[in-house]
Amino acid sequence: MSQNTEASQTAQEFIASQLQLEADAREALPYQFDTCTKPLGPLRQAIFACLTCNPPPTSDNKSHTPAAVCYSCSISCHGEHELVELFTKRNFVCDCGTTRVPSSAPCTLRINESTSQKGNVTGEAPAEDNKYNHNFAGRFCGCGEQYDPEKEKGTMFQCLGLGTIEHGGCGEDWWHPECLMGLPRPQPTENIPKQEEKEKKQPLEGQEETTEAPEEIDEAPLPPGFPAEDDFDHLVCYKCVDSFPWIKQYAGQAGFLGPIYHKHPSDTAETKATTTITQDASLPPSTESKKRSAEEDSEDPASKKTKVESEEGAVDTITTTTAAEDLPLHTKLPSAPSGTFSLFLHEDFRTHLCRCPSCFPHLKSHSHLLEEEEAYEPPVSESDNEEAQNGRGSVGSGSTYERGEALLSNMDRVKAIEGVMVYNHLRDKVKAFLQPFAESGQAVGAEDIKAYFEKLRGDEEGIRLAGAGAGAADEGAKQGGN
């Protein structure tokens, strides 16, 4: 087989491979990436730290300028750089094209005000309200580990983020379950099969001993005492709980699981006592409160009689009491548990937060506690493809064929007609070149294509010679649709 044939493929194979590549690309990058989100202002959006443009410090005393870019800029402007996916961060404005990012990596998606052209945007002022933590240097969790998706086993959980690092919080950090509880991380050696399991696999007499690599564990088990993943929807880490201690009172109440302590409750007797109190508090009211309520319920529920001593003797007077339903929710909650702990929240936790005049200011400064947040997502490429097929889409996404259709639909009519005529003219020439290959059944090689375009100067003789030379190379080839 010739070198030409080894490096060749049929037109059908080429089209199929291109369609598969485009399908794989749409699955990996489902959204359009032709628009930067910076003009939209602060958003809760998926962002990416570029370690090429903003490398992490080599030591604690080295300076570091954290920065992150939006989904579109991570592909269009930093596609060949080393990126760390930070997932969603709230109230964040893209840093691409600002002074936080080197001028060697300009934003290619925004309009340059000095040239009024798209691209080459550098030196813009960054958003002053952007908040950063060590995630932007590629480190996560309270342990500050460098995240490696190839080696990381188990699940990490993102904190709801009550406080930024300026407030003593974590800034929506991602946590290992063990680190939330103050436990040591499992070491890789712990994945080696136990000795008894090895003994069970000893070869029988007469059989050869085979060396088997220890089976890899895809998901590390959760530490004892850590809630199951299906038992909660949100997490508030111990750093954020300590930064805003008013939320501690909700531990174990409706919408909240009991406290998960940063240090294991069996460490000290004092912690044991605290845990017992907390467990009792998770079932309000307490026994004493129940006893008092039972005694009070034996009297007239609508009123209480009070003995008042006067000169005329004891007189029964009736005073109206405030109904329990009218009291603010936080007054019905038990005292907040002591200690350092994280909170795990159900999906409906917001409906169980007290919103009285004294509590509402706490919630107002954390709008995500008042209502569920929505994360910004760029337009999906597939919808853009449908628009392109209808002549309304942009040319920034979709297949090559669809981009061409979209370009023609948005072009001046005269230029579009001229473009189609040029295309048809080139198509006829290429068809004449490929005809001998189709008749002989020979595949078109890379050298054939190169030779054809070298001879293609607009004369039919050159086309005929190129096609005839390729067709004569393999007269004995079987007929086919190649």
Backbone torsions as a table, in degrees:
resi	resn	phi	psi	omega
1	MET	NA	136.6	-177.7
2	SER	-76.2	163.0	177.5
3	GLN	-62.0	-33.8	179.5
4	ASN	-61.3	-43.8	-176.1
5	THR	-70.5	-37.2	-179.0
6	GLU	-62.9	-33.7	-176.9
7	ALA	-98.6	21.3	-175.2
8	SER	-114.6	168.2	175.0
9	GLN	-157.5	156.3	-179.4
10	THR	-74.8	163.3	178.8
11	ALA	-61.4	-39.6	179.5
12	GLN	-63.1	-39.9	179.1
13	GLU	-66.5	-39.3	179.8
14	PHE	-63.9	-46.4	-179.9
15	ILE	-62.5	-42.9	-179.5
16	ALA	-62.6	-41.6	-179.9
17	SER	-66.2	-38.6	178.4
18	GLN	-65.6	-41.4	179.0
19	LEU	-64.6	-37.4	178.6
20	GLN	-67.6	-41.3	177.3
21	LEU	-61.5	-41.3	179.8
22	GLU	-67.6	-36.3	177.5
23	ALA	-66.4	-41.8	177.8
24	ASP	-63.5	-39.5	-180.0
25	ALA	-65.9	-39.6	179.5
26	ARG	-66.6	-32.6	178.9
27	GLU	-72.0	-40.8	179.8
28	ALA	-75.0	-36.1	-179.1
29	LEU	-127.2	79.7	-171.6
30	PRO	-73.6	-14.8	-173.6
31	TYR	-105.9	156.2	173.3
32	GLN	-65.5	146.4	-179.5
33	PHE	-131.4	46.1	179.9
34	ASP	-114.0	7.1	-177.7
35	THR	-138.3	124.2	176.3
36	CYS	-78.4	145.6	-177.4
37	THR	-87.8	-4.6	-176.4
38	LYS	-55.5	-43.3	179.0
39	PRO	-62.4	-16.9	-179.4
40	LEU	-81.5	-10.3	179.0
41	GLY	83.3	-164.7	-177.6
42	PRO	-63.0	131.6	-179.9
43	LEU	-140.2	154.2	163.5
44	ARG	-86.6	110.3	-171.6
45	GLN	-148.5	161.8	174.3
46	ALA	-74.5	130.2	-177.9
47	ILE	-131.0	163.2	-175.6
48	PHE	-135.3	132.6	175.0
49	ALA	-90.4	131.2	179.3
50	CYS	-98.2	107.0	-178.9
51	LEU	-78.1	-13.2	174.7
52	THR	-74.5	-45.5	179.6
53	CYS	-78.8	-35.9	-178.4
54	ASN	-127.1	73.1	-176.9
55	PRO	-63.1	143.0	179.6
56	PRO	-67.0	154.6	-179.3
57	PRO	-67.2	145.5	179.0
58	THR	-80.0	-15.5	176.8
59	SER	-152.2	167.9	-175.4
60	ASP	-65.4	-28.1	-177.4
61	ASN	-89.0	2.8	177.0
62	LYS	-87.4	142.9	179.6
63	SER	-77.3	153.8	-179.6
64	HIS	-148.8	132.2	176.6
65	THR	-104.5	100.6	-178.8
66	PRO	-71.2	149.5	178.7
67	ALA	-162.1	159.1	176.7
68	ALA	-152.1	155.3	-176.8
69	VAL	-124.2	160.5	-178.7
70	CYS	-76.3	175.2	-177.8
71	TYR	-57.8	-47.0	-176.8
72	SER	-64.6	-44.8	-179.2
73	CYS	-68.7	-29.2	178.6
74	SER	-63.3	-27.5	-179.5
75	ILE	-94.8	-49.8	-172.7
76	SER	-77.5	-33.2	-175.0
77	CYS	-108.3	-24.5	-176.0
78	HIS	-129.8	26.6	-173.9
79	GLY	-62.9	-27.4	-179.0
80	GLU	-101.0	10.9	-178.6
81	HIS	-98.9	170.5	175.3
82	GLU	-84.1	115.3	-175.0
83	LEU	-115.4	148.5	173.1
84	VAL	-121.0	121.9	179.7
85	GLU	-76.7	121.5	-179.7
86	LEU	-98.4	-4.4	-175.8
87	PHE	61.9	-149.2	-170.5
88	THR	-85.8	139.4	170.3
89	LYS	-132.0	140.8	-176.0
90	ARG	-86.3	153.0	174.8
91	ASN	53.7	43.6	-177.0
92	PHE	-112.5	139.3	177.6
93	VAL	-113.8	133.6	-177.2
94	CYS	-55.9	135.3	-179.1
95	ASP	-92.4	-4.2	-176.0
96	CYS	-63.3	136.6	179.3
97	GLY	78.9	8.6	178.9
98	THR	-105.9	179.3	-179.7
99	THR	-70.2	-9.9	177.1
100	ARG	-78.0	-17.0	-178.1
101	VAL	-114.7	137.9	-179.9
102	PRO	-57.1	148.4	180.0
103	SER	-66.8	-14.1	177.1
104	SER	-71.0	-12.0	177.7
105	ALA	-124.8	73.6	-178.5
106	PRO	-72.0	160.4	174.6
107	CYS	-77.8	126.1	-178.5
108	THR	-96.1	0.3	-172.8
109	LEU	-107.4	-21.5	-177.9
110	ARG	-95.5	165.8	179.3
111	ILE	-83.3	128.4	175.6
112	ASN	-78.5	117.3	-175.2
113	GLU	-64.4	-29.6	-178.3
114	SER	-76.0	-29.6	-178.6
115	THR	-109.7	-12.2	-175.7
116	SER	59.9	21.3	177.9
117	GLN	-114.4	155.3	179.2
118	LYS	-77.4	132.2	175.7
119	GLY	104.6	170.5	178.7
120	ASN	57.2	42.6	178.9
121	VAL	-93.9	121.0	177.8
122	THR	-141.9	161.9	171.1
123	GLY	72.1	12.7	177.2
124	GLU	-72.8	157.6	179.4
125	ALA	-72.4	131.1	178.0
126	PRO	-77.0	165.3	177.9
127	ALA	-70.6	129.3	-177.4
128	GLU	-73.6	-23.9	-174.9
129	ASP	-92.4	1.2	175.5
130	ASN	-61.8	138.1	178.8
131	LYS	-113.9	140.6	-175.4
132	TYR	-128.5	154.1	171.4
133	ASN	-142.5	-166.4	-175.2
134	HIS	-72.8	-8.7	173.8
135	ASN	-57.6	-33.0	-176.2
136	PHE	-72.9	-9.1	172.7
137	ALA	-104.9	11.4	178.0
138	GLY	84.7	13.4	-179.5
139	ARG	-114.5	147.1	-173.3
140	PHE	-137.7	160.0	173.4
141	CYS	72.6	168.9	177.5
142	GLY	-65.3	-21.3	179.0
143	CYS	-80.7	-15.6	177.1
144	GLY	70.2	26.7	-179.2
145	GLU	-71.0	148.8	171.5
146	GLN	-77.2	124.7	-174.8
147	TYR	-80.7	126.5	176.7
148	ASP	-123.6	106.0	-176.3
149	PRO	-63.2	-21.2	179.8
150	GLU	-76.7	-27.4	-176.6
151	LYS	-106.6	-23.4	-174.8
152	GLU	-66.0	127.6	176.0
153	LYS	-113.3	140.1	179.6
154	GLY	93.5	-175.9	-174.7
155	THR	-109.7	140.7	171.1
156	MET	-108.4	149.8	-175.1
157	PHE	-120.9	137.0	-179.3
158	GLN	-91.7	132.6	177.9
159	CYS	-73.0	146.1	177.2
160	LEU	-64.1	-23.1	171.0
161	GLY	77.5	73.1	174.5
162	LEU	-76.2	-35.6	-175.6
163	GLY	-128.2	146.3	171.5
164	THR	-82.3	175.3	-179.3
165	ILE	-66.7	-23.5	176.0
166	GLU	-66.6	-26.9	179.3
167	HIS	-97.0	4.4	-177.3
168	GLY	89.9	0.6	178.5
169	GLY	-85.3	-165.4	-175.3
170	CYS	-105.6	-15.9	-179.6
171	GLY	71.5	44.7	179.6
172	GLU	60.0	45.0	-179.8
173	ASP	-74.9	165.0	174.6
174	TRP	-104.9	135.1	-169.6
175	TRP	-122.3	142.6	165.9
176	HIS	-78.2	142.3	178.3
177	PRO	-56.9	-40.8	-178.7
178	GLU	-64.1	-37.8	-178.0
179	CYS	-69.8	-30.8	175.7
180	LEU	-64.7	-29.6	-177.5
181	MET	-99.9	0.8	-179.0
182	GLY	73.0	27.0	-179.4
183	LEU	-102.9	155.5	178.1
184	PRO	-69.6	145.2	176.5
185	ARG	-71.1	142.7	176.6
186	PRO	-65.5	140.6	179.6
187	GLN	-92.3	155.9	179.8
188	PRO	-56.7	-28.8	-179.3
189	THR	-66.1	-18.8	-179.2
190	GLU	-73.8	-10.4	179.0
191	ASN	-87.5	-5.3	179.6
192	ILE	-71.8	136.5	-178.1
193	PRO	-56.9	147.8	-179.4
194	LYS	-66.5	160.6	-175.2
195	GLN	-62.7	-40.6	-179.2
196	GLU	-64.7	-31.8	178.1
197	GLU	-69.8	-34.0	177.0
198	LYS	-66.1	-40.3	-178.9
199	GLU	-63.9	-35.3	178.3
200	LYS	-64.2	-26.3	-176.2
201	LYS	-96.6	13.8	177.2
202	GLN	-64.6	137.4	-177.9
203	PRO	-67.2	148.5	176.0
204	LEU	-72.3	164.0	-178.7
205	GLU	-62.2	129.5	-179.0
206	GLY	95.4	-12.4	178.7
207	GLN	-95.5	149.1	177.4
208	GLU	-78.9	140.8	178.6
209	GLU	-76.3	129.9	179.4
210	THR	-112.0	139.7	179.5
211	THR	-95.2	116.7	-179.4
212	GLU	-111.1	134.1	177.0
213	ALA	-70.6	143.4	178.8
214	PRO	-59.6	138.2	-178.8
215	GLU	-65.8	129.6	-179.1
216	GLU	-74.9	143.9	-179.8
217	ILE	-102.0	117.7	-177.9
218	ASP	-72.1	-38.6	-176.9
219	GLU	-125.7	118.4	175.9
220	ALA	-72.6	140.0	-178.9
221	PRO	-67.9	151.5	176.9
222	LEU	-70.7	146.1	-179.7
223	PRO	-66.7	153.6	178.5
224	PRO	-57.6	135.0	180.0
225	GLY	92.1	-10.6	178.8
226	PHE	-85.0	135.4	-177.0
227	PRO	-61.9	148.1	174.8
228	ALA	-66.4	150.1	-175.5
229	GLU	-60.1	-30.8	-178.9
230	ASP	-79.1	-7.5	-175.6
231	ASP	-89.8	-7.0	179.9
232	PHE	-148.6	161.3	-179.6
233	ASP	-116.3	-24.8	-177.6
234	HIS	-138.3	161.2	-180.0
235	LEU	-134.1	138.4	168.8
236	VAL	-121.4	112.4	-173.5
237	CYS	-68.9	166.8	-176.9
238	TYR	-65.2	-27.9	177.4
239	LYS	-64.9	-45.9	-179.7
240	CYS	-70.8	-33.8	177.0
241	VAL	-64.3	-43.4	179.0
242	ASP	-68.3	-29.8	179.7
243	SER	-72.7	-28.6	179.6
244	PHE	-132.0	75.2	-170.9
245	PRO	-65.9	-11.1	179.0
246	TRP	-62.4	-22.0	-178.4
247	ILE	-79.8	-12.0	-178.6
248	LYS	-61.9	-29.5	-175.7
249	GLN	-64.9	-18.2	-178.5
250	TYR	-86.9	-3.8	-179.1
251	ALA	-58.3	126.7	179.1
252	GLY	79.5	0.1	-179.9
253	GLN	-91.6	179.0	-178.8
254	ALA	-56.7	130.9	-179.3
255	GLY	88.4	-6.3	-176.6
256	PHE	-132.9	139.7	170.6
257	LEU	-78.9	168.5	176.4
258	GLY	-66.1	162.6	-176.4
259	PRO	-64.9	139.1	173.2
260	ILE	-107.2	106.8	-170.4
261	TYR	-73.5	146.7	179.9
262	HIS	-69.0	-33.1	173.6
263	LYS	-110.2	143.7	-174.1
264	HIS	-61.0	134.5	-175.8
265	PRO	-57.6	-21.8	-177.8
266	SER	-83.1	1.1	-178.1
267	ASP	-64.1	-44.1	-177.7
268	THR	-136.7	157.2	178.2
269	ALA	-65.8	-33.4	-179.6
270	GLU	-63.7	-39.9	178.9
271	THR	-66.7	-36.8	177.2
272	LYS	-58.9	-45.7	-179.9
273	ALA	-62.5	-40.5	179.5
274	THR	-62.6	-40.2	179.9
275	THR	-63.8	-41.0	179.1
276	THR	-62.5	-43.2	178.8
277	ILE	-62.9	-41.1	-178.9
278	THR	-63.9	-41.2	179.0
279	GLN	-63.2	-39.4	176.3
280	ASP	-64.8	-38.6	-177.7
281	ALA	-68.7	-20.2	-179.1
282	SER	-75.0	-7.6	178.3
283	LEU	-121.9	68.5	-176.8
284	PRO	-69.5	156.0	-8.4
285	PRO	-79.5	170.1	-179.1
286	SER	-72.4	171.9	-179.7
287	THR	-59.5	-40.9	179.8
288	GLU	-63.2	-41.1	179.6
289	SER	-65.0	-38.1	179.3
290	LYS	-64.0	-40.7	-179.9
291	LYS	-63.8	-44.2	179.6
292	ARG	-63.7	-40.0	-179.8
293	SER	-65.5	-37.0	-179.7
294	ALA	-65.5	-40.9	178.4
295	GLU	-65.9	-39.6	-178.0
296	GLU	-72.2	-32.0	-179.1
297	ASP	-70.6	-19.2	179.0
298	SER	-71.8	-17.9	177.0
299	GLU	-91.1	178.8	178.8
300	ASP	-61.2	117.2	-176.6
301	PRO	-66.5	-22.6	-176.0
302	ALA	-84.5	-18.2	-177.6
303	SER	-156.6	165.9	176.0
304	LYS	-124.9	138.3	179.4
305	LYS	-96.0	131.4	-178.9
306	THR	-122.2	131.5	178.0
307	LYS	-80.1	127.6	178.8
308	VAL	-121.9	122.0	179.4
309	GLU	-81.9	131.3	176.1
310	SER	-138.8	174.9	-179.6
311	GLU	-63.3	-27.2	-178.0
312	GLU	-87.3	-0.1	179.0
313	GLY	112.5	-174.6	-179.2
314	ALA	-71.0	130.2	179.8
315	VAL	-125.8	132.6	176.6
316	ASP	-81.5	120.9	175.9
317	THR	-117.7	151.3	-177.5
318	ILE	-112.4	123.9	176.4
319	THR	-119.3	137.1	-179.5
320	THR	-86.3	135.1	179.6
321	THR	-104.6	157.5	178.7
322	THR	-74.4	132.5	178.4
323	ALA	-64.8	144.0	-178.4
324	ALA	-62.5	-29.0	-178.4
325	GLU	-66.5	-22.8	-177.3
326	ASP	-86.2	-9.3	-179.9
327	LEU	-76.3	146.6	176.6
328	PRO	-59.9	150.2	-175.7
329	LEU	-60.4	-38.4	-174.4
330	HIS	-67.1	-21.8	178.6
331	THR	-74.4	-17.7	179.6
332	LYS	-91.0	-8.7	-177.4
333	LEU	-82.7	148.6	176.2
334	PRO	-70.8	172.6	178.2
335	SER	-62.9	149.5	-178.6
336	ALA	-67.6	137.7	176.6
337	PRO	-63.8	150.6	176.7
338	SER	-91.6	168.9	178.8
339	GLY	100.9	175.0	179.6
340	THR	-101.8	119.1	-176.5
341	PHE	-150.5	161.6	174.9
342	SER	-103.8	156.4	179.0
343	LEU	-113.2	140.0	176.5
344	PHE	-118.2	130.6	-166.7
345	LEU	-117.1	143.8	171.6
346	HIS	-79.3	168.6	-177.7
347	GLU	-61.8	-33.0	-175.5
348	ASP	-95.9	22.1	-173.8
349	PHE	-60.4	-29.0	-176.6
350	ARG	-63.3	-31.7	-178.6
351	THR	-73.6	-10.5	-178.1
352	HIS	-107.4	10.2	177.5
353	LEU	-90.5	136.8	179.0
354	CYS	-71.2	132.9	-178.3
355	ARG	-121.2	31.4	177.6
356	CYS	-69.9	167.7	-178.0
357	PRO	-55.3	-30.1	-179.0
358	SER	-84.1	-22.9	-178.1
359	CYS	-96.5	-27.8	-174.0
360	PHE	-59.2	-37.2	177.4
361	PRO	-57.9	-32.5	176.1
362	HIS	-62.3	-41.7	-176.8
363	LEU	-76.1	-34.1	-175.8
364	LYS	-61.7	-34.2	179.4
365	SER	-76.3	-7.0	176.1
366	HIS	-130.0	82.5	-173.5
367	SER	-60.3	-25.6	-179.5
368	HIS	-72.4	-9.4	172.6
369	LEU	-85.1	-20.9	-179.6
370	LEU	-84.1	-39.1	179.0
371	GLU	-149.3	154.7	-177.4
372	GLU	-66.7	139.9	-178.7
373	GLU	-86.4	153.3	172.8
374	GLU	-115.8	131.4	178.5
375	ALA	-89.6	137.4	178.7
376	TYR	-69.3	137.9	174.5
377	GLU	-130.4	132.6	176.5
378	PRO	-63.6	162.6	176.4
379	PRO	-58.3	143.8	-179.5
380	VAL	-77.0	139.7	-176.4
381	SER	-63.1	-36.1	-176.8
382	GLU	-63.0	-40.4	177.8
383	SER	-64.2	-34.8	178.0
384	ASP	-67.6	-32.5	177.0
385	ASN	-64.4	-41.0	179.1
386	GLU	-62.7	-39.3	177.7
387	GLU	-66.1	-36.4	179.8
388	ALA	-64.0	-38.4	179.1
389	GLN	-66.6	-26.8	177.4
390	ASN	-92.3	6.2	177.4
391	GLY	80.3	17.9	-177.0
392	ARG	-118.2	-4.4	-170.7
393	GLY	-86.2	173.1	175.8
394	SER	-89.4	165.6	-179.1
395	VAL	-97.2	13.3	-176.5
396	GLY	-88.3	-5.9	-178.8
397	SER	-149.1	179.4	-177.7
398	GLY	88.4	178.6	179.8
399	SER	-74.4	170.1	178.9
400	THR	-60.8	-41.2	179.6
401	TYR	-62.5	-44.8	-178.0
402	GLU	-67.9	-36.1	177.2
403	ARG	-63.8	-39.8	178.2
404	GLY	-63.3	-42.0	177.7
405	GLU	-62.5	-42.8	-179.7
406	ALA	-64.3	-39.3	179.4
407	LEU	-64.0	-42.8	178.9
408	LEU	-65.1	-38.2	-177.9
409	SER	-67.8	-27.0	-179.4
410	ASN	-96.4	1.5	-175.8
411	MET	-90.7	156.9	173.2
412	ASP	-56.2	140.9	-172.7
413	ARG	-58.8	-44.0	-178.9
414	VAL	-63.5	-45.3	179.4
415	LYS	-65.1	-36.1	179.1
416	ALA	-64.2	-43.0	179.1
417	ILE	-64.2	-42.8	178.2
418	GLU	-62.3	-39.9	178.7
419	GLY	-63.7	-41.5	178.6
420	VAL	-64.7	-39.6	179.5
421	MET	-64.1	-43.5	177.5
422	VAL	-62.8	-41.1	178.3
423	TYR	-61.7	-45.9	-179.9
424	ASN	-62.1	-38.9	179.8
425	HIS	-64.1	-44.9	178.7
426	LEU	-67.3	-37.5	178.9
427	ARG	-60.4	-41.9	-179.5
428	ASP	-64.1	-39.2	179.7
429	LYS	-67.2	-43.4	179.1
430	VAL	-65.3	-36.7	178.5
431	LYS	-62.6	-41.6	178.5
432	ALA	-64.7	-36.4	178.5
433	PHE	-67.7	-39.0	-175.7
434	LEU	-80.9	-15.2	-174.4
435	GLN	-58.2	-46.8	179.7
436	PRO	-61.7	-33.3	178.1
437	PHE	-65.3	-41.3	179.8
438	ALA	-65.8	-37.4	-178.2
439	GLU	-72.2	-34.5	-179.2
440	SER	-87.7	-16.8	-177.3
441	GLY	81.9	6.1	-179.5
442	GLN	-81.1	138.3	177.2
443	ALA	-73.0	150.2	179.3
444	VAL	-84.4	121.4	-180.0
445	GLY	-94.4	167.1	-179.8
446	ALA	-63.3	-37.2	179.8
447	GLU	-66.9	-33.6	177.8
448	ASP	-63.5	-44.4	179.7
449	ILE	-63.0	-44.0	-179.7
450	LYS	-61.6	-44.6	179.9
451	ALA	-64.4	-36.6	-179.1
452	TYR	-63.5	-48.0	-177.8
453	PHE	-70.4	-23.5	173.9
454	GLU	-69.6	-34.8	-179.1
455	LYS	-87.5	-15.1	-176.4
456	LEU	-75.0	102.3	178.5
457	ARG	-125.8	13.4	179.5
458	GLY	98.4	-7.1	179.8
459	ASP	-98.2	139.1	-177.4
460	GLU	-66.1	-28.1	-179.3
461	GLU	-64.6	-40.5	178.2
462	GLY	-62.8	-39.3	178.3
463	ILE	-65.0	-44.1	-177.7
464	ARG	-64.0	-41.7	-179.6
465	LEU	-65.5	-42.2	179.7
466	ALA	-63.2	-44.8	179.7
467	GLY	-68.0	-40.7	-179.6
468	ALA	-65.2	-40.0	-180.0
469	GLY	-63.9	-39.8	178.9
470	ALA	-70.8	-36.7	-178.4
471	GLY	-68.6	-33.7	-179.1
472	ALA	-75.5	-12.6	-176.5
473	ALA	-67.6	-24.4	-176.1
474	ASP	-148.3	72.4	-178.2
475	GLU	-69.3	-27.0	-177.1
476	GLY	-84.0	0.4	-179.6
477	ALA	-65.4	145.6	-179.2
478	LYS	-71.7	155.1	-179.6
479	GLN	-68.8	145.1	179.0
480	GLY	-168.1	179.3	-178.2
481	GLY	-97.8	30.6	-176.6
482	ASN	-81.9	NA	NA
